[in-house]
Amino acid sequence: MNRKYKVAIFASGSGTNAERFFSHFKDHPQIEIVLLLSNKADAFVLHRAKKAGVASRVFDRQQLKEGEVLSWLREEEITHIVLAGFLWLIPDNLINAYPEQIINIHPALLPKYGGKGMYGSKVHEVVKEAGEKETGITIHLVNHHYDEGAILFQARTNVDQKDTPDDIAAKVHKLEYQHYPVVAENWILEK
């Protein structure tokens, strides 16, 4: 019999990547997205979760650090965690409870342009300022430091001299939508 996996998604913003996960795994025989967790009560991702029929909860920093969020994950029998635009550092209690079972996506080719404060448009602005000829996405395991976990997958796109940071963002989003759910699926099923 095939093992069943239950996934929780952590997100802070509009949730376009989370939405791709909801649709990608909608009728998956082994993987179910069962919970969306957000640190922002007004995040649009909560509307996307409701529309997709995925339960959601909002939490604050204290609930995350002191173990309440971990209790919710255990109640739902979560096996894997996907970060989809979640900006806080994951605390030790979650990393210890889910060793090598938490992944994140970063909008650049790590180890370049990673670390605290490097997210969203800030990354694309720095890539442009540096005159990079290419950028991309990095899907990686989450550890105790921002953007330093083992790299699972990278995809690249060209950066043209005329590209604005918004142009770069559009190219990177296309890679995110194309690859993140598929890489996550393979990662979950291979474990």
LINURGI-V702594 format. One record per residue. SS is DSSP state (2 for helix, 1 for strand, 0 for the rest). PHI is phi in radians with two decimals (none if undefined). D_FIRST is the distance of its C-alpha to the first C-alpha in whole Angstrom. Layout:
[[SS:PHI:D_FIRST] [SS:PHI:D_FIRST]]
//
This chain:
[[0:none:0] [0:-1.24:4] [0:-1.27:6] [0:-1.77:9] [1:-2.07:13] [1:-2.05:16] [1:-2.00:19] [1:-1.95:23] [1:-1.91:26] [1:-1.81:29] [1:-2.59:32] [0:-2.05:36] [0:-2.17:37] [0:-1.29:37] [0:1.54:33] [2:-1.15:33] [2:-1.19:30] [2:-1.03:28] [2:-1.06:29] [2:-1.10:27] [2:-1.14:24] [2:-0.99:24] [2:-1.30:24] [2:-1.07:22] [0:-1.79:19] [0:-0.92:20] [0:-2.10:17] [0:-1.21:15] [0:-1.24:11] [0:-2.15:10] [1:-2.09:14] [1:-2.24:16] [1:-1.49:20] [1:-1.87:21] [1:-2.67:24] [1:-1.98:27] [1:-2.04:30] [1:-2.36:33] [0:-1.64:36] [0:-2.29:39] [0:-1.14:39] [0:-1.82:41] [0:-1.18:38] [0:-1.12:37] [2:-1.00:34] [2:-1.12:33] [2:-1.17:35] [2:-1.10:32] [2:-1.11:29] [2:-1.05:31] [2:-1.07:31] [2:-1.47:27] [0:1.34:26] [0:-1.76:25] [1:-1.09:27] [1:-2.41:29] [1:-2.50:31] [1:-1.94:34] [0:-2.43:35] [0:-1.98:38] [2:-1.05:39] [2:-1.12:40] [2:-1.10:36] [2:-1.25:34] [2:-1.26:36] [0:-1.60:36] [0:1.76:33] [2:-1.13:33] [2:-1.11:30] [2:-1.04:28] [2:-1.07:28] [2:-1.07:27] [2:-1.10:24] [2:-1.18:23] [2:-1.03:23] [0:-1.54:21] [0:0.99:18] [0:-1.16:19] [0:-1.81:17] [1:-2.49:19] [1:-2.17:23] [1:-2.06:25] [1:-1.64:29] [0:-2.29:30] [0:1.39:34] [0:-1.84:34] [0:-1.75:37] [0:-1.45:37] [0:-1.19:36] [0:-1.29:33] [0:-1.28:34] [2:-0.96:33] [2:-1.06:31] [2:-1.34:29] [2:-1.11:29] [2:-1.23:28] [2:-1.33:26] [0:-2.23:24] [0:-1.14:25] [0:0.97:24] [0:-2.15:22] [1:-2.21:25] [1:-2.15:26] [1:-2.42:29] [1:-2.09:31] [1:-2.13:35] [0:-1.48:37] [0:-2.81:39] [0:-1.60:38] [0:-1.04:38] [0:-1.46:40] [0:-1.25:42] [0:1.02:43] [0:-2.03:40] [0:1.84:41] [0:-1.01:42] [0:1.47:44] [0:-1.72:42] [0:-2.65:41] [0:0.92:41] [2:-1.10:44] [2:-1.03:46] [2:-1.13:44] [2:-1.16:45] [2:-1.12:48] [2:-1.20:48] [2:-1.04:47] [2:-1.12:50] [2:-1.05:52] [0:-1.35:51] [0:1.26:52] [0:-1.08:48] [0:-1.59:48] [1:-2.62:44] [1:-2.57:41] [1:2.93:38] [1:-2.21:35] [1:-2.28:33] [1:-1.83:29] [1:-2.50:29] [1:-1.21:28] [0:-1.73:30] [0:-2.22:32] [0:-1.38:35] [0:-2.26:37] [0:-1.02:37] [0:1.03:36] [0:-2.02:36] [0:-1.25:32] [0:-0.97:30] [1:-1.39:30] [1:-1.68:27] [1:-2.86:29] [1:-2.38:32] [1:-2.31:34] [1:-2.07:37] [1:-2.49:40] [1:-1.28:44] [0:-1.98:46] [0:-1.50:49] [0:-1.02:53] [0:-1.43:53] [0:-1.11:50] [0:-1.54:50] [2:-0.97:48] [2:-1.17:46] [2:-1.10:46] [2:-1.09:44] [2:-1.01:42] [2:-1.08:41] [2:-1.14:40] [2:-1.21:38] [2:-1.03:36] [2:-1.03:35] [2:-1.13:34] [2:-1.02:32] [2:-1.12:31] [2:-1.24:30] [2:-1.86:28] [2:-1.04:27] [2:-1.09:23] [2:-1.20:22] [2:-1.10:23] [2:-1.08:21] [2:-1.03:18] [2:-1.08:18] [2:-1.07:19] [2:-1.12:16] [2:-1.28:14] [2:-1.41:16] [0:-1.33:16]]
//
